[in-house]
Amino acid sequence: MAETTQTPGQNAADPNARAAQTFPMLTDDQVDRIRPYGAAETLAKGTVLFSRGDRTVDFFVVLSGHVEVFDDQGRGEVNVFARHSRHHFSGELDLFNDRKILVSGRMGEDGEVLRLTRDQFREMMTALPDLAEIIMRAFILRHVALMEHEKGAVIVIGNRGSSRMLQIERFLRRNGYPVKVLTLEENEVEAEPVMQGLNLSPQCLPVVIGHGDATIRNPGLLELGHFLGISHEFTDGEIYDTAVIGGGPSGLAAAVYAASEGLSTLIVEDLAPGGQAGTSSKIENYLGFPTGISGQALAGRAFIQAQKFGAVMAVPYCVKALHCDDHPYTLEMESGERVQARTVVIASGASYRSMEVDNLSDYDGQNVHYAATALEARLCTDGEVVVIGGGNSAGQAAVYLAQHSKHVHMLVRRADVADTMSDYLVGRIKASSGITLYENTELCHIEGDEALRKAQWKHRKTGEVTTRDIGHIFLMIGAVPNTKWVEGCLALDEKGFIITGRDAGIAWEKIKGGEACQRQPYTFESSRPGIFAVGDVRAQSVKRVASAVGEGSVCVSDIHKVLAELRTKDAAAEPEKVTV
């Protein structure tokens, strides 16, 4: 059977401890059903099947002998951490995308394998759903194991709490890339020899060390994405059936349904799958998850689903402009790339607002946060924190952070937080000894040097002022739609949200001085045919994960109608064939 290197007393939740699911052995019948999709090959010991850094990799079923999977850092270090023997199979989630793979594989002894190319693998997964379920579960568990055990990981060295360091770590973890973090303050003994060996000085931090000691210093996220092979490489002239802008719940839902229904689908995301929901520590009122689920876990599952059906994820790309006067529509990225799509789903969501408090912006990304995940919670273990906001996101953050910090002070401008927050969260907050709720209160002053040290807040009616030693502030005070890039192209309401449906048609006529739309827009369609808006970016939307998922999935049926209209229009424009 497949072997993995395990330690005594290993956690039962560790995927490597669940060998029957992580490394399942296929039956003779199951292997026979896979055979028609590939070709058998006899290979000698040491034959390399795939190498770290390859953009594509084949799928292998071991027929005899065994395959060794190893973590090859390119420094003469080969750490074999798994062996696939007869009727086991290779691979993990990177078989569904074009990222550079994280590990290498070779024949551990003479043997025979069944090789399936990427296309053959996808065909097999579609045709054999029972086997696809076994393989998909194994791939997910294997990728989790890579993350947990830092196999194929890059090393990030920097200063604890540095905003750039946190940005890089957040990007890697949220995109499912194994990472080992070393800070000069906590890992000096381990970090200094590495820095000396690579001739790195503290001035060039943070630094990311990849395969073969390749380094990149203080990188931008797109630069880092290309360095590691995470970022998609666009092909000139490619036209997608639909391009989804934003990888939050609504965008991922649209991508899953579009790709599963045979549409060529591109997702463009500026950071990582999940959007604002991806920053939530726990969503407890989402249908079907009675014990709750983190926003990142929910987004991760949806992302895998979208890739399974063939959707392409382009990350971290930011759309600069939508050119909507010509068709197909053109999306222009801030990095200069252009991509075309017959239809567009705008799911770019909204950004949390900041506050007008002196010097607050100086600590953005370092001591002032807009998300409360495990990464941020790790920074708060030694002190008290402030959470500002009265919605569910703020409530979830307060409850989560109370488990990791000394105390949480929650500031709400409203007189009654129950006006804007779910009852179950209000009850939990008021019952928690680790949270103090201040209603009718606002932040008024902060103090600090290289880091935040104190915060002061005031009751809006009594004027009572409270001052505490505070190291971190979490801002969750409403949102501004991410629509600057579509201004002048689509009809927006007075707050900048995209108008859809019947209202979009009316708004368009006003903008164009009475010129009517080509037809009445569909429910989630904007004032331009074939451009849809779903989720938080849409005017009058319900700001809930479930409604965002519903809008994203429902709009796909109207995308099919638009594509049918385009095919009819193209057919009518073709010159008639003359029969002689």
C-alpha positions in Angstrom: 0.0 0.0 0.0 1.0 3.7 -0.2 3.4 4.7 2.5 3.9 8.1 4.2 6.4 9.3 6.7 4.4 9.7 9.9 5.3 10.5 13.5 4.2 8.5 16.5 1.0 9.8 18.0 0.1 11.6 14.8 -3.1 13.7 15.0 -6.1 11.7 13.7 -7.2 14.7 11.7 -3.9 14.7 9.8 -4.7 13.6 6.2 -1.6 11.3 6.3 -3.2 9.4 9.2 -6.3 8.7 7.0 -4.4 6.5 4.5 -7.5 4.7 3.3 -8.9 8.0 1.9 -5.7 9.9 1.2 -3.9 7.0 -0.5 -6.8 4.7 -1.6 -6.0 1.4 -3.3 -8.1 0.8 -6.4 -9.7 -2.6 -7.1 -8.8 -4.7 -10.2 -12.2 -3.7 -11.6 -11.6 0.0 -11.1 -8.2 -0.1 -12.7 -9.7 -2.0 -15.7 -12.3 0.7 -16.1 -9.5 3.4 -16.2 -7.3 1.5 -18.7 -9.2 2.6 -21.9 -8.4 6.2 -21.1 -4.7 5.9 -20.9 -1.7 3.8 -22.0 0.5 1.3 -20.1 4.2 2.0 -19.9 7.1 -0.2 -18.6 9.6 2.1 -16.9 13.0 1.6 -15.2 13.9 2.6 -11.7 14.7 6.2 -11.4 12.6 7.3 -14.3 11.2 10.8 -13.5 7.4 11.0 -14.0 7.0 14.6 -13.0 9.2 17.4 -11.6 8.6 20.3 -9.3 8.0 23.4 -11.4 6.2 21.6 -14.3 3.2 23.5 -15.5 1.3 20.3 -16.4 1.6 16.8 -15.1 0.1 13.4 -16.2 -1.9 11.1 -14.0 -0.4 7.7 -13.1 -1.9 4.5 -11.8 0.8 2.1 -10.6 0.4 -1.4 -12.1 3.6 -2.9 -10.7 6.6 -1.6 -8.7 6.2 1.7 -6.9 6.4 5.4 -7.4 8.3 7.7 -5.0 6.9 11.2 -4.4 9.6 13.5 -3.0 10.1 17.1 -1.9 12.9 18.3 -4.1 14.2 21.7 -3.0 16.9 21.7 -5.8 19.7 21.9 -3.2 20.7 18.2 -3.4 18.1 17.4 -0.8 15.6 14.7 -1.7 13.0 13.9 0.9 10.8 10.9 -0.1 7.6 11.4 1.8 5.1 9.0 0.0 5.3 5.8 -2.0 2.6 4.7 -4.3 2.6 0.9 -4.8 0.3 -1.4 -6.9 -3.1 0.1 -7.7 -2.4 3.4 -6.1 -2.4 6.6 -8.1 -0.4 9.9 -8.2 -1.5 13.5 -8.2 -3.2 16.2 -6.2 -5.3 19.3 -7.0 -2.7 20.9 -9.4 -4.0 18.3 -11.9 -6.9 20.7 -12.4 -5.0 23.9 -13.1 -1.9 25.1 -14.8 0.1 26.1 -11.7 3.6 24.8 -11.3 3.5 21.6 -9.3 5.0 21.5 -5.9 6.7 18.0 -5.7 8.5 15.5 -7.9 7.9 11.8 -8.6 10.0 9.0 -9.9 10.0 5.2 -10.3 11.3 3.7 -7.0 11.9 0.4 -8.8 11.3 -1.1 -12.2 7.6 -1.3 -12.9 4.6 -0.5 -15.0 2.3 2.4 -14.9 -0.9 3.5 -16.6 -0.4 7.0 -17.9 -3.3 9.4 -18.6 -2.6 12.8 -20.1 -4.3 15.9 -18.7 -7.1 15.6 -21.4 -7.5 11.9 -20.9 -7.7 12.4 -17.1 -10.5 15.0 -17.4 -12.4 12.6 -19.8 -12.0 9.8 -17.3 -13.2 11.9 -14.4 -16.3 13.0 -16.3 -17.1 9.4 -17.5 -16.5 7.6 -14.2 -18.2 9.7 -11.4 -17.7 7.0 -8.7 -14.0 6.9 -9.3 -13.9 10.7 -9.7 -15.2 11.0 -6.1 -12.5 8.8 -4.7 -9.8 10.6 -6.6 -11.1 14.1 -5.8 -11.2 13.3 -2.1 -7.7 11.9 -2.1 -6.4 15.0 -4.0 -8.0 17.4 -1.5 -6.5 15.5 1.5 -3.1 15.3 -0.2 -3.1 19.0 -0.8 -4.1 19.7 2.9 -1.2 17.4 3.9 1.3 19.4 1.8 0.1 22.6 3.5 0.2 21.2 7.0 3.6 19.5 6.7 5.1 22.3 4.5 6.0 19.9 1.7 7.0 21.8 -1.4 6.9 24.9 0.7 8.6 28.2 0.1 10.3 30.0 2.9 9.3 33.5 3.8 11.7 35.5 6.0 10.8 38.9 7.5 9.9 40.9 10.6 7.0 39.9 12.8 3.9 42.0 12.2 5.4 43.7 9.1 2.5 44.7 6.8 4.4 43.4 3.7 5.2 40.1 5.4 1.6 39.6 6.4 0.4 40.5 2.9 2.7 37.9 1.4 1.8 35.2 3.9 -1.9 35.9 3.5 -1.7 35.7 -0.2 0.1 32.3 -0.1 -2.0 30.7 2.5 -5.3 31.8 1.0 -4.2 30.5 -2.4 -3.3 27.1 -0.9 0.4 27.4 -1.3 2.6 25.7 1.3 4.7 28.2 3.2 7.2 28.2 6.1 7.4 31.5 7.8 10.5 32.6 9.7 10.6 35.9 11.6 13.8 37.5 12.8 12.2 38.0 16.2 11.0 34.4 16.8 13.2 32.3 14.5 16.6 34.0 14.6 18.6 30.8 15.1 17.0 29.2 12.0 16.6 32.4 9.8 20.1 33.9 10.2 22.1 30.9 8.7 19.7 30.9 5.7 20.1 34.7 5.2 23.9 34.4 5.5 24.1 31.5 3.0 22.1 33.6 0.5 23.9 36.8 1.3 20.7 38.5 2.4 20.6 41.6 4.6 17.7 42.7 6.9 17.2 45.7 4.5 15.9 43.4 1.7 13.2 41.8 3.8 10.7 40.3 3.4 12.2 37.7 1.1 10.7 34.6 -0.4 13.0 31.6 -1.1 11.8 29.2 -3.6 13.1 26.1 -5.5 16.8 25.8 -5.6 17.3 28.8 -3.4 15.9 31.2 -6.0 14.9 34.3 -4.1 12.6 37.3 -4.7 12.9 40.3 -2.4 10.0 42.4 -1.2 7.8 41.3 -4.2 4.5 42.6 -5.3 1.8 39.9 -5.3 1.6 39.5 -9.1 5.4 39.4 -9.3 5.3 36.7 -6.6 2.6 34.8 -8.3 4.6 34.6 -11.5 7.8 33.7 -9.5 6.0 30.7 -7.9 3.9 29.7 -10.9 0.6 30.5 -9.2 -0.5 33.2 -11.6 -2.2 32.3 -14.9 -0.4 33.1 -18.1 -2.9 34.5 -20.7 -2.9 33.3 -24.3 -3.2 35.9 -27.0 -6.5 35.8 -29.0 -8.4 33.5 -26.5 -12.0 34.4 -26.1 -14.0 33.0 -23.2 -17.7 32.4 -23.1 -17.9 34.2 -19.8 -15.4 36.1 -17.6 -16.2 36.3 -13.9 -14.7 39.3 -12.1 -14.3 38.5 -8.5 -13.7 35.2 -6.6 -16.2 35.6 -3.7 -19.2 33.4 -3.2 -21.3 34.9 -6.0 -18.4 34.8 -8.5 -17.4 31.2 -7.6 -21.0 30.1 -7.8 -21.3 31.6 -11.3 -18.0 30.0 -12.3 -19.1 26.5 -11.0 -22.4 26.6 -12.8 -21.0 28.1 -16.0 -18.1 25.7 -16.3 -20.2 22.7 -15.3 -22.6 23.6 -18.2 -19.8 23.6 -20.8 -19.0 27.3 -21.0 -15.4 28.3 -21.2 -15.0 30.2 -18.0 -12.4 32.6 -16.6 -12.3 33.9 -13.0 -10.3 37.0 -12.4 -9.4 37.7 -8.7 -7.1 40.3 -7.2 -6.0 38.3 -4.1 -7.5 34.9 -3.5 -10.7 32.9 -3.7 -13.3 33.9 -1.1 -13.8 37.7 -1.2 -15.0 39.2 2.0 -16.6 35.9 3.0 -13.2 34.3 2.8 -12.0 36.4 5.7 -14.8 35.2 8.0 -13.6 33.0 10.8 -16.9 31.1 11.0 -20.2 31.3 9.1 -22.8 29.6 11.3 -26.1 30.4 9.4 -25.2 29.1 6.0 -27.5 26.4 4.8 -26.3 22.8 5.3 -23.5 23.5 7.8 -25.1 23.2 11.2 -21.7 23.4 13.0 -20.6 26.3 10.8 -17.8 26.7 8.3 -15.0 29.2 7.9 -15.3 31.5 4.9 -11.9 30.3 3.6 -13.0 26.7 3.8 -16.2 27.4 1.9 -14.4 29.4 -0.7 -11.7 26.7 -1.1 -14.3 24.0 -1.7 -16.1 26.2 -4.3 -12.8 27.0 -6.0 -11.9 23.3 -6.3 -15.4 22.6 -7.8 -14.9 25.4 -10.4 -11.5 23.9 -11.4 -12.9 20.4 -11.5 -15.3 21.6 -14.3 -12.6 23.4 -16.2 -12.8 27.0 -15.0 -9.6 29.0 -15.2 -8.5 31.1 -12.2 -6.4 34.2 -12.9 -4.9 35.4 -9.7 -3.8 38.0 -8.5 -5.0 40.2 -11.3 -6.8 43.4 -10.9 -9.1 44.7 -13.7 -8.3 48.2 -14.6 -11.1 48.8 -17.2 -14.0 47.2 -19.0 -14.1 48.2 -22.7 -17.8 47.6 -23.5 -18.4 49.5 -26.7 -17.1 46.6 -28.9 -17.9 43.0 -28.7 -16.5 40.6 -27.5 -16.0 42.7 -24.4 -12.3 43.4 -23.5 -11.0 43.4 -19.9 -7.8 45.4 -19.4 -5.7 44.4 -16.4 -3.6 46.8 -14.3 -0.6 44.7 -15.3 -1.3 45.4 -19.0 -2.8 42.0 -20.1 -6.1 42.1 -22.1 -8.6 39.3 -22.3 -11.9 39.0 -24.2 -15.2 37.5 -23.3 -18.6 37.2 -24.9 -20.3 37.7 -21.5 -19.1 39.2 -18.2 -20.2 38.5 -14.7 -19.2 41.3 -12.3 -18.8 39.9 -8.8 -16.2 42.4 -7.6 -18.0 42.9 -4.3 -17.2 45.8 -2.0 -14.3 46.9 0.1 -14.5 47.6 3.9 -14.5 51.3 4.7 -11.8 52.9 6.8 -12.2 55.6 9.4 -11.1 59.2 9.7 -9.0 58.9 12.8 -5.6 60.5 12.8 -2.7 58.2 11.9 -5.0 55.1 11.6 -4.0 54.5 8.0 -0.3 54.4 9.1 -1.0 51.0 10.6 -3.0 49.5 7.7 -2.0 45.9 7.2 0.2 45.8 10.3 -2.0 46.7 13.3 -5.3 47.7 11.5 -7.0 44.7 9.8 -10.1 44.1 7.7 -10.2 40.4 8.2 -10.1 38.1 11.3 -8.6 34.8 10.2 -6.0 32.5 11.9 -3.2 34.6 10.5 -4.4 37.8 12.2 -5.5 36.0 15.4 -1.9 34.7 15.8 -0.8 38.3 16.2 -3.2 39.1 19.0 -2.4 36.5 21.6 -0.5 38.9 23.9 -2.9 41.7 24.2 -6.3 43.3 23.9 -7.9 44.2 20.6 -10.7 46.4 19.3 -13.4 45.3 16.8 -15.4 48.1 15.1 -18.7 47.4 13.4 -22.2 46.2 14.0 -22.8 43.6 11.3 -22.4 39.9 11.3 -18.8 40.1 10.0 -17.9 42.2 13.0 -19.8 39.8 15.4 -18.1 36.7 14.0 -14.7 38.4 14.3 -15.3 39.4 17.9 -16.4 35.9 18.9 -13.4 34.3 17.1 -10.8 36.8 18.4 -12.1 36.3 22.0 -10.6 32.8 21.8 -7.1 34.1 20.9 -6.6 37.5 22.5 -6.7 38.7 26.1 -9.9 40.7 25.6 -12.0 42.1 22.8 -13.5 45.6 23.0 -16.4 45.8 20.4 -17.4 49.3 19.4 -20.8 49.9 17.7 -22.1 53.4 16.6 -25.7 52.3 16.9 -27.7 52.4 20.1 -28.7 48.7 19.7 -26.5 46.2 17.9 -29.5 43.9 17.5 -30.7 46.3 14.7 -27.9 45.0 12.4 -26.7 41.7 13.8 -28.2 38.2 13.9 -29.7 37.3 17.2 -27.5 34.3 17.8 -24.4 36.4 17.5 -25.7 39.2 19.8 -26.5 36.6 22.4 -23.1 35.0 22.1 -21.3 38.4 22.4 -23.3 39.5 25.4 -22.7 36.2 27.2 -18.9 36.1 26.5 -16.6 37.2 29.4 -13.9 37.8 26.8 -15.9 40.6 25.0 -17.0 44.0 26.2 -19.7 45.5 24.0 -19.8 49.4 23.7 -22.9 50.6 21.9 -23.4 54.2 20.8 -19.6 54.4 20.8 -16.9 55.4 18.3 -13.1 55.3 18.1 -11.7 58.8 18.6 -7.9 58.6 19.1 -4.9 56.2 18.7 -1.3 56.3 19.8 1.8 54.4 18.7 5.3 54.4 17.3 6.5 51.8 14.9 3.4 49.8 16.1 0.0 50.6 17.5 0.1 51.0 21.3 -3.1 52.6 22.6 -6.7 53.3 21.5 -9.3 55.7 22.9 -13.1 55.6 22.3 -15.9 57.8 23.4 -19.6 57.3 24.2 -21.5 59.5 21.7 -24.1 60.6 24.2 -22.4 60.7 27.6 -19.0 61.7 26.3 -17.3 59.1 28.5 -13.9 58.3 27.2 -12.1 54.9 27.6 -8.4 54.4 27.0 -6.8 51.0 26.8 -3.5 49.4 25.7 -4.5 48.1 22.2 -2.2 46.4 19.7 -4.7 45.6 16.9 -7.9 47.1 15.5 -10.3 45.3 13.3 -12.4 47.5 11.0 -15.7 46.1 9.7 -17.9 49.2 9.2 -19.7 48.8 5.9 -18.5 48.7 2.4 -17.9 50.7 -0.8 -18.6 48.9 -4.1 -15.6 48.0 -6.3 -17.0 49.7 -9.4 -14.6 52.5 -10.3 -13.4 50.5 -13.3 -16.9 50.3 -14.9 -17.8 54.0 -14.5 -19.0 55.4 -17.9 -19.8 51.9 -19.1 -22.7 50.7 -16.9 -25.5 52.5 -15.1 -24.7 52.8 -11.4 -26.9 54.1 -8.5 -26.0 57.1 -6.4 -23.7 54.9 -4.1 -21.9 53.3 -7.0 -23.6 49.9 -7.0 -24.4 48.4 -10.4 -28.1 48.7 -11.4 -29.6 45.5 -12.9 -32.9 44.2 -14.4 -35.8 46.5 -15.3 -34.2 49.4 -13.4 -31.1 49.1 -15.6 -33.2 49.6 -18.7 -34.8 52.7 -17.2 -31.4 54.1 -16.1 -29.9 53.5 -19.5 -32.7 55.5 -21.2 -32.0 58.4 -18.8 -28.2 58.3 -19.5 -28.7 58.1 -23.2 -31.4 60.7 -23.4 -34.3 58.4 -24.2 -32.4 55.8 -26.2 -33.8 52.4 -25.2 -31.7 49.3 -24.4 -31.7 46.7 -27.2 -34.1 44.7 -25.1 -35.3 44.5 -21.5 -32.4 43.4 -19.3 -32.6 40.0 -17.6 -32.9 39.9 -13.8 -29.2 40.3 -13.0 -28.2 41.9 -16.3 -26.8 45.4 -16.3 -27.5 48.2 -18.7 -25.2 46.5 -21.3 -26.4 43.2 -22.9 -24.4 40.2 -21.6 -22.8 42.0 -18.7 -24.2 40.8 -15.4 -23.8 41.9 -11.8 -24.2 39.6 -8.8 -23.5 39.7 -5.0 -22.5 42.7 -3.0 -21.6 44.8 -6.0 -25.2 44.8 -7.3 -27.7 47.5 -6.3 -30.3 46.4 -3.8 -28.7 43.0 -3.2 -29.1 41.2 0.1 -25.6 41.1 1.8 -25.6 37.4 2.7 -23.5 34.6 1.5 -26.5 32.4 0.6 -28.1 35.1 -1.6 -24.7 35.8 -3.3 -24.4 32.2 -4.2 -28.0 32.1 -5.5 -27.5 35.2 -7.7 -24.3 33.8 -9.1 -25.8 30.5 -10.0 -29.1 31.9 -11.3 -27.5 34.4 -13.7 -25.9 31.5 -15.7 -29.2 30.6 -17.2 -29.5 34.1 -18.7 -25.9 33.9 -19.9 -27.0 30.9 -22.1 -29.8 33.1 -23.5 -27.3 35.9 -24.3 -24.9 33.5 -26.0 -27.9 32.0 -28.0 -28.8 35.6 -29.1 -25.2 36.2 -30.2 -25.1 32.9 -32.2 -28.4 33.9 -33.9 -27.0 37.4 -34.7 -23.8 36.0 -36.1 -25.7 33.5 -38.3 -27.8 36.3 -39.7 -24.7 38.4 -40.5 -23.1 35.6 -42.5 -23.4 36.1 -46.3 -25.8 33.7 -48.0 -24.1 30.9 -49.9 -24.9 31.1 -53.6 -25.7 27.7 -55.2 -24.5 27.5 -58.8 
